[in-house]
């Protein structure tokens, strides 16, 4: 059993998908480990499309089961819970997804949905309160009121408003951890920051932790305490976000941070430095060893073998790269 | 650029939008409303704004791709093809096919897979186009296609590949090469890197920029991402609810936005290395079937005055090279 002092531990998780007639195997994520300590924090899992970040989210939410490794929530293996413990786990760990319009039943009023959710969880947790008051209180945390949405169907709200409702829905079970998978990528830039500010407030005022899954490193920096950078199913670098952003260690993280276009004119010169693009990707998928070695400017002989996770002193940074082998 | 820049395209009080059928009645959605600006030779002009602001509609009309339910109600789009000006809103598709598209103006869409034929090798796409447009035979067309692709910096294994074998970034580079094949004077690119990884996006945009410089053409780049405009464009148009609210040099707009909407938009963007609390805009953009009276931004504007609620602000020139549609500057 894992240490009780951690909220969540992902231990050496691998998920394999099979596809095609012949059952080709594809490792969506491979040997992933990360830890969320038992204190309010926002942990970003960042990566491009196909990096495996959503697969990881689904494994933590117990939607997928890993082929190898396991996930511990407060020291308990989430795939070996009794049915009663599973209900407890579901109330403790909640999800917010990318598209709020597909999170709600379009035929049903939002209030009836929230009412049922609230009542069920209160029964489960033996809380004696008025669901209506509870819902109003929770909606106020996300900048809405019950009067605003009482008679509304999902399509009557804007994307930003509805995403607030789905955050409120997640909060109704009084969770300790919310897994948010690209929660703002559907929203316009000028509205995104409003949702991000809600996450910050919830973390600080209610002590709830977040796993924020995103491809957008600027928003990640804005709200997170820790970050894990994913590349082709691996976490190539993780640690406290200030350290990772100030002094990125993995060659992929370095190039990634340098490539983000920002409304910052002083960055233009560096950004315009020509980079090379890969052409045909097939080769890279088949090859053994470090998955980044074909693009890596520092690749050497050893990179033909899979690099280990290397802890850099007591900085909290873990990097998967032979360059840092002692 | 020295002296007066040469105007390649002139958009004059352009108004267009969509017809929506609602039962027996037709509703008009005013997606592009009285927009005027110029495109100069050898520049990168950005168009920014959030979803529903009309930027993609504007680009469709600029290209002359106006199909029902999209209609043009007023105004004109002049393009200078080298031998006189043509009003693209007045000529038919047949003329555009023969004389305008590919030769004077070309278009790079968001999704490269919808442009490339999955059953054709990359070089076949080019040879076919050369054969049709230049009237040369097959063997000659192939030779020229391969020469051209090598010249555009594409590798031989890419030239011989089928579209699905290529990475997303390389496919988009192929589409860029295809758009530039006939050396057009104006290239319109509508969110050309959406859905690509940031590193690949950087490579593709660098490629677009490099080619724009090489051919001294004009690149009109539509993107919702202000960061991209900061890195790539020379001048920038900010659109809101179908209106052009601000136009000027990109650097000036980003370092000193004048329109309250532009200011709010830039203020809302988180930056790397900065955790200070940022504020987003309240409210939502208006419904373009019945836009608010006066300035379309007035219901969300922190500086709203009486006049903003009743009268639409005209384009107001300030500091010589900036135009802002806002009563604050009258």
Interface residues (C-beta under 8 A of the other chain):
Chain A: X48 X49 X158 X160 X188 X189 X190 X191 X192 X193 X194 X196 X197 X215 X217 X218 X219 X221 X222 X245 X246 X255 X256 X257 X259 X260 X261 X262 X263 X264 X265 X267 X268 X271 X272 X274 X275 X276 X277 X278 X279 X280 X281 X282
Chain B: X50 X51 X155 X157 X158 X161 X165 X166 X167 X169 X170 X173 X195 X197 X198 X199 X200 X201 X202 X203 X204 X205 X206 X209 X210 X224 X225 X226 X227 X228 X229 X230 X231 X232 X251 X254 X255 X264 X265 X266 X268 X269 X270 X271 X272 X273 X274 X275 X277 X278 X279 X280 X281 X284
